Amino acid sequence: MARDPDRVSVEAFVAALFLHAGRDTFISLRAFDDTKNAPPLFIEGVKVGDPTLIERICAKIAEAANAHVFCTPICTFKTAKSAKVTDLAEGLALSVECDKKPEAARIILTRRLGEPTIVVASGGWWLRRSS
């Protein structure tokens, strides 16, 4: 069964995590097959200020949702062509993946770093923490 991204959730996620991103920087949309040494399914740069940003993100999520991992770094790049460290424009958020004991990890991280902006649970459901 194909899964379509929830546009409202995608908009809220992008608005929260890319709030302070420069409008002339780029997000690198990327998805990889879990198979070792497989080439990326796609890598596409899109300008933060692009009026079709949300549509493009939703299209790529839908493309990758069933068999692949979609994980866009929470940072922006100087160009759409490359996502090397030397191309980094802005680091916008700390992203932590907690596969083992995720709730315990979230509690420890919250004690050390403060309340998270967004918590994403397995399956893609997330809750925004209010300040």
C-alpha positions in Angstrom: 0.0 0.0 0.0 1.4 3.4 -1.0 1.7 6.0 1.7 1.3 9.7 0.9 2.9 12.3 3.1 0.6 14.5 5.3 1.2 17.9 3.8 0.2 19.7 6.9 2.7 17.7 9.0 5.4 18.4 6.4 4.7 22.1 6.4 4.8 22.2 10.2 8.1 20.2 10.3 9.8 22.4 7.7 8.5 25.6 9.4 9.8 24.5 12.8 13.2 23.2 11.7 14.1 25.5 8.9 12.6 28.6 10.5 15.9 30.5 10.6 17.3 29.2 7.2 18.4 31.7 4.7 16.0 31.8 1.8 18.8 31.7 -0.7 20.3 28.5 0.7 19.4 24.9 -0.3 18.0 21.8 1.3 19.4 18.5 0.0 16.6 16.1 -0.4 18.0 12.6 -0.4 17.0 8.9 -0.1 19.1 5.8 0.1 18.4 2.1 -0.3 19.2 0.1 2.8 21.2 -2.3 0.6 24.9 -1.9 1.1 26.8 0.0 -1.6 23.5 0.8 -3.5 23.5 4.1 -5.2 21.2 6.8 -3.8 17.6 6.7 -4.9 17.8 10.4 -5.4 19.7 13.5 -4.3 18.0 16.8 -5.2 18.8 20.3 -4.0 15.9 22.7 -3.6 16.1 26.4 -2.6 14.6 27.2 0.9 12.7 30.1 -0.7 11.4 28.0 -3.6 7.5 28.5 -3.7 7.2 24.7 -4.6 9.4 23.6 -1.6 6.6 21.7 0.2 5.3 20.1 -2.9 8.8 18.9 -3.9 9.5 17.6 -0.4 6.1 15.7 -0.4 6.8 14.2 -3.8 10.2 12.9 -2.7 8.8 11.5 0.5 6.1 9.7 -1.5 8.8 8.4 -3.9 10.9 7.0 -1.1 8.2 6.1 1.5 7.7 2.4 0.9 11.1 0.9 0.4 13.7 3.4 1.3 14.9 5.8 3.9 14.2 9.5 3.5 16.4 11.7 5.8 17.1 15.2 4.8 19.8 16.8 7.0 18.6 19.7 9.1 21.0 22.1 7.5 21.3 24.1 4.3 23.9 24.3 1.6 25.4 27.1 -0.5 24.3 25.5 -3.8 21.9 22.8 -5.1 24.8 20.9 -6.6 26.7 19.5 -3.6 26.2 18.6 0.1 29.8 18.3 1.2 31.0 19.8 4.5 32.6 22.7 2.5 29.3 23.5 0.9 27.5 23.8 4.3 25.7 27.2 4.7 23.8 26.7 8.0 23.4 24.1 10.7 19.9 24.6 11.9 19.1 21.9 14.4 20.5 19.0 16.2 19.0 15.7 15.0 19.4 12.6 17.1 18.3 9.1 16.1 17.6 6.8 19.1 17.0 3.2 18.0 17.5 1.6 21.5 15.4 2.8 24.4 14.2 5.9 22.6 12.0 7.2 25.5 14.9 6.9 27.9 17.2 8.6 25.4 14.7 11.4 24.9 14.5 12.0 28.7 18.3 12.1 29.1 18.7 14.5 26.1 15.9 16.7 27.4 17.6 17.0 30.8 20.9 17.9 29.1 19.7 20.1 26.2 16.2 21.3 27.1 12.9 20.6 25.5 13.1 19.4 21.9 11.5 21.4 19.1 10.1 18.3 17.5 10.1 14.6 18.4 9.6 12.1 15.6 8.7 8.6 16.5 9.1 5.5 14.4 6.6 5.4 11.6 6.9 9.2 11.0 4.4 10.5 13.6 5.7 13.5 15.5 4.5 15.7 18.3 5.5 19.4 18.6 6.4 20.3 22.1 5.0 23.7 23.1 7.2 26.1 25.0 
